[in-house]
Amino acid sequence: MCLFFCRGRGSYQYLFPSPCQCSAHHLDSAQNIGLQKPLRISGNPSFTLQGAAEMKVLALTLFCLLLAGNEAKVFERCELAARLKRGGLGGYHGVSLANWLCAAYHESRFNTRAVGPPNSDGSRDYGLFQINSRWWCDNGHRPTANGCRSSCNAFLNDDITNDINCVKRIVRDPQGMNAWVAWRNHCKGKDLSGWTKGCRL
């Protein structure tokens, strides 16, 4: 569930985003809000909030519900190996599955919601493969070549189909896998057999 209702010492409840633990701090915070007319949301038990606090909780509720459908996905190694293979990356343009796994791990730790810090040119890197906003996607902030014809935010969800399609486009460029600094530093020329070891592919 996205939302939790933590009962205070009175007859009201206090709303928290997931994950929620009804700690003493939470109970005290709820106690300090004060009592007004009950406010009921979507059939949930009533809870009372006052003024600005009421609006903040409603905004937090909507934000949490929006995030619920678009949560981060951190892949397990073999899970990602299977997904990349289904997407046609195993051996694509002469690059082994192990190389893709190694690159993804050192770029994002297999986290689909990873966003890198600003680069020296002001661009940023997005998603599982840290796709760059200057050359390959559009983040709406700076001019971009947008080689993958995609919003950068499209690379931040659990469906990595568009990520796979974009990295296929990137690796076809003359620099190939050298486009990924993490691959050059951690994977290039190394024995990568361990990346697919034990995976049922």
PEQUI-V798173 format. One record per pair of residues at least 4 apart in sequence whose C-alpha atoms are under 8 Angstrom apart, sorted by sequence separation. I is the first residue (numbers start at 1). J is the second residue. D is the distance in Angstrom with one decimal. If there is no record, write none. Layout:
i & j & d
I & J & D
I & J & D
//
This chain:
i & j & d
7 & 11 & 7.8
8 & 12 & 6.4
16 & 20 & 6.1
22 & 26 & 5.8
23 & 27 & 6.3
24 & 28 & 6.1
25 & 29 & 6.1
26 & 30 & 6.2
27 & 31 & 6.1
28 & 32 & 6.2
29 & 33 & 6.7
30 & 34 & 7.8
40 & 44 & 6.3
41 & 45 & 7.8
49 & 53 & 6.1
50 & 54 & 5.4
51 & 55 & 6.9
52 & 56 & 6.2
53 & 57 & 6.3
54 & 58 & 6.4
55 & 59 & 6.2
56 & 60 & 6.1
57 & 61 & 6.1
58 & 62 & 6.4
59 & 63 & 6.2
60 & 64 & 6.0
61 & 65 & 6.2
62 & 66 & 6.2
63 & 67 & 6.3
64 & 68 & 6.2
65 & 69 & 7.3
66 & 70 & 7.2
67 & 71 & 5.9
75 & 79 & 6.2
76 & 80 & 6.1
77 & 81 & 6.2
78 & 82 & 6.2
79 & 83 & 6.3
80 & 84 & 6.0
81 & 85 & 6.1
82 & 86 & 6.2
83 & 87 & 6.3
84 & 88 & 6.4
85 & 89 & 5.4
88 & 92 & 6.6
91 & 95 & 4.8
92 & 96 & 7.1
95 & 99 & 6.5
96 & 100 & 6.8
97 & 101 & 6.3
98 & 102 & 6.1
99 & 103 & 6.1
100 & 104 & 6.1
101 & 105 & 6.1
102 & 106 & 6.3
103 & 107 & 6.0
104 & 108 & 5.9
105 & 109 & 4.2
108 & 112 & 7.5
118 & 122 & 5.3
119 & 123 & 5.3
126 & 130 & 4.2
127 & 131 & 6.6
132 & 136 & 5.6
133 & 137 & 4.7
134 & 138 & 7.5
138 & 142 & 7.9
146 & 150 & 6.7
150 & 154 & 6.9
151 & 155 & 7.7
152 & 156 & 7.6
153 & 157 & 7.8
160 & 164 & 6.2
161 & 165 & 6.3
162 & 166 & 6.1
163 & 167 & 6.2
164 & 168 & 6.2
165 & 169 & 6.5
166 & 170 & 6.3
167 & 171 & 6.0
168 & 172 & 6.4
169 & 173 & 7.1
171 & 175 & 7.3
172 & 176 & 5.9
175 & 179 & 6.0
180 & 184 & 6.5
181 & 185 & 6.2
182 & 186 & 5.8
183 & 187 & 4.9
184 & 188 & 5.1
186 & 190 & 7.7
187 & 191 & 8.0
193 & 197 & 6.5
7 & 12 & 6.5
8 & 13 & 5.8
22 & 27 & 6.7
40 & 45 & 6.6
41 & 46 & 7.4
49 & 54 & 4.9
75 & 80 & 5.7
84 & 89 & 5.5
85 & 90 & 5.1
90 & 95 & 7.0
91 & 96 & 4.5
95 & 100 & 7.4
104 & 109 & 6.6
105 & 110 & 5.2
118 & 123 & 5.7
119 & 124 & 5.9
125 & 130 & 4.4
126 & 131 & 4.9
131 & 136 & 6.5
132 & 137 & 6.5
133 & 138 & 5.5
138 & 143 & 7.9
155 & 160 & 6.9
171 & 176 & 4.1
178 & 183 & 6.9
182 & 187 & 7.5
183 & 188 & 6.0
187 & 192 & 7.2
7 & 13 & 4.5
8 & 14 & 7.0
40 & 46 & 4.7
48 & 54 & 8.0
84 & 90 & 7.0
89 & 95 & 7.7
90 & 96 & 5.4
91 & 97 & 6.4
104 & 110 & 5.8
108 & 114 & 5.8
118 & 124 & 5.0
125 & 131 & 4.9
126 & 132 & 6.4
131 & 137 & 7.2
133 & 139 & 6.1
138 & 144 & 6.1
170 & 176 & 6.8
171 & 177 & 5.7
177 & 183 & 7.0
178 & 184 & 5.9
6 & 13 & 5.6
7 & 14 & 6.3
39 & 46 & 5.5
40 & 47 & 6.7
89 & 96 & 7.6
90 & 97 & 4.4
117 & 124 & 6.2
118 & 125 & 7.9
125 & 132 & 4.3
126 & 133 & 7.6
137 & 144 & 7.0
155 & 162 & 6.9
177 & 184 & 7.7
5 & 13 & 5.9
6 & 14 & 5.2
38 & 46 & 5.7
39 & 47 & 5.7
89 & 97 & 6.4
116 & 124 & 5.8
117 & 125 & 7.5
124 & 132 & 5.7
125 & 133 & 6.2
134 & 142 & 7.5
136 & 144 & 7.4
137 & 145 & 7.5
138 & 146 & 5.8
154 & 162 & 7.3
155 & 163 & 5.8
171 & 179 & 7.6
5 & 14 & 5.5
6 & 15 & 6.4
38 & 47 & 5.5
39 & 48 & 5.7
115 & 124 & 7.1
116 & 125 & 5.0
123 & 132 & 6.8
124 & 133 & 5.6
134 & 143 & 6.9
135 & 144 & 5.8
136 & 145 & 6.4
137 & 146 & 4.4
170 & 179 & 7.6
5 & 15 & 4.9
6 & 16 & 7.4
38 & 48 & 4.8
39 & 49 & 7.5
115 & 125 & 5.7
116 & 126 & 6.5
123 & 133 & 5.5
124 & 134 & 7.6
134 & 144 & 4.6
135 & 145 & 4.8
136 & 146 & 4.3
137 & 147 & 6.6
4 & 15 & 6.0
5 & 16 & 6.5
37 & 48 & 6.3
38 & 49 & 7.7
89 & 100 & 7.7
115 & 126 & 4.7
123 & 134 & 5.5
133 & 144 & 6.5
134 & 145 & 6.3
135 & 146 & 5.4
136 & 147 & 4.4
137 & 148 & 6.0
138 & 149 & 7.8
3 & 15 & 7.0
4 & 16 & 5.4
14 & 26 & 8.0
36 & 48 & 5.8
85 & 97 & 7.1
114 & 126 & 6.1
115 & 127 & 6.2
134 & 146 & 7.0
135 & 147 & 6.0
136 & 148 & 5.1
137 & 149 & 6.3
138 & 150 & 6.3
139 & 151 & 6.0
3 & 16 & 6.0
4 & 17 & 6.4
14 & 27 & 7.9
35 & 48 & 5.9
36 & 49 & 6.6
84 & 97 & 7.4
113 & 126 & 7.5
114 & 127 & 5.0
133 & 146 & 7.2
136 & 149 & 7.3
137 & 150 & 5.1
138 & 151 & 4.7
139 & 152 & 5.1
3 & 17 & 5.0
4 & 18 & 6.6
34 & 48 & 7.7
35 & 49 & 6.7
36 & 50 & 6.4
113 & 127 & 5.3
114 & 128 & 6.6
116 & 130 & 7.1
136 & 150 & 7.6
137 & 151 & 5.4
138 & 152 & 5.3
139 & 153 & 7.0
2 & 17 & 6.3
3 & 18 & 5.6
4 & 19 & 7.9
6 & 21 & 7.8
7 & 22 & 7.6
34 & 49 & 7.0
35 & 50 & 7.3
112 & 127 & 4.8
113 & 128 & 7.2
115 & 130 & 7.1
137 & 152 & 5.0
2 & 18 & 5.2
4 & 20 & 6.2
6 & 22 & 5.5
14 & 30 & 5.6
33 & 49 & 6.2
34 & 50 & 6.9
81 & 97 & 6.9
111 & 127 & 6.9
112 & 128 & 4.6
114 & 130 & 7.3
1 & 18 & 7.2
2 & 19 & 7.8
13 & 30 & 7.3
33 & 50 & 6.6
111 & 128 & 5.6
9 & 27 & 7.0
110 & 128 & 5.7
148 & 166 & 5.4
8 & 27 & 4.9
108 & 127 & 7.0
109 & 128 & 7.8
123 & 142 & 7.5
133 & 152 & 6.6
6 & 26 & 7.8
7 & 27 & 7.3
8 & 28 & 7.6
33 & 53 & 7.7
81 & 101 & 6.7
108 & 128 & 5.4
122 & 142 & 8.0
6 & 27 & 7.5
10 & 31 & 7.3
80 & 101 & 7.6
107 & 128 & 7.1
108 & 129 & 6.6
131 & 152 & 7.7
148 & 169 & 7.0
8 & 30 & 6.1
9 & 31 & 6.9
107 & 129 & 6.0
108 & 130 & 6.7
147 & 169 & 7.9
8 & 31 & 6.4
12 & 35 & 7.9
107 & 130 & 6.1
77 & 101 & 7.5
104 & 128 & 5.9
131 & 155 & 7.9
104 & 129 & 5.2
103 & 129 & 7.2
126 & 152 & 6.3
126 & 153 & 7.5
128 & 155 & 7.4
127 & 155 & 5.0
128 & 156 & 7.7
126 & 155 & 6.3
127 & 156 & 5.0
80 & 110 & 7.9
126 & 156 & 6.8
127 & 157 & 7.9
136 & 166 & 7.7
13 & 45 & 7.9
13 & 46 & 7.1
14 & 47 & 6.4
77 & 110 & 7.8
12 & 46 & 6.9
13 & 47 & 4.7
14 & 48 & 7.8
76 & 110 & 7.5
129 & 163 & 7.3
136 & 170 & 7.9
12 & 47 & 4.7
13 & 48 & 7.0
74 & 109 & 7.7
75 & 110 & 5.4
128 & 163 & 7.5
12 & 48 & 5.9
74 & 110 & 5.4
75 & 111 & 6.6
127 & 163 & 7.8
131 & 167 & 8.0
74 & 111 & 4.3
73 & 111 & 5.8
74 & 112 & 6.3
129 & 167 & 7.7
72 & 111 & 6.8
73 & 112 & 5.4
72 & 112 & 5.9
73 & 113 & 7.1
72 & 113 & 5.2
15 & 57 & 6.9
71 & 113 & 8.0
113 & 155 & 7.8
114 & 156 & 7.1
17 & 60 & 7.5
112 & 155 & 7.2
113 & 156 & 4.6
17 & 61 & 7.4
112 & 156 & 5.3
113 & 157 & 6.5
112 & 157 & 6.0
112 & 158 & 6.3
17 & 64 & 6.5
112 & 160 & 7.8
3 & 61 & 7.4
3 & 64 & 7.6
2 & 64 & 6.4
2 & 65 & 6.6
2 & 68 & 6.5
87 & 161 & 7.0
89 & 164 & 7.4
107 & 182 & 5.9
92 & 168 & 7.6
106 & 182 & 5.7
107 & 183 & 7.9
87 & 164 & 6.6
103 & 180 & 7.3
106 & 183 & 7.2
93 & 171 & 7.3
89 & 168 & 7.6
93 & 172 & 7.0
103 & 182 & 6.3
84 & 164 & 7.4
103 & 183 & 4.8
106 & 186 & 7.3
102 & 183 & 7.0
103 & 186 & 7.9
72 & 156 & 7.7
73 & 157 & 7.4
99 & 183 & 7.8
102 & 186 & 7.7
103 & 187 & 6.9
72 & 157 & 6.6
73 & 158 & 5.6
102 & 187 & 6.2
71 & 157 & 7.0
72 & 158 & 6.7
70 & 157 & 5.9
71 & 158 & 7.3
70 & 158 & 7.2
99 & 187 & 6.8
102 & 192 & 7.5
99 & 192 & 6.9
102 & 195 & 6.8
98 & 192 & 5.8
101 & 195 & 6.6
98 & 193 & 6.6
98 & 194 & 7.9
98 & 195 & 5.3
98 & 196 & 6.0
97 & 196 & 7.6
81 & 196 & 7.0
85 & 201 & 7.9
82 & 199 & 8.0
77 & 195 & 7.5
78 & 196 & 6.8
81 & 199 & 7.6
82 & 200 & 7.8
77 & 196 & 7.8
82 & 201 & 6.1
78 & 198 & 7.8
81 & 201 & 7.7
78 & 199 & 5.1
78 & 200 & 7.6
//
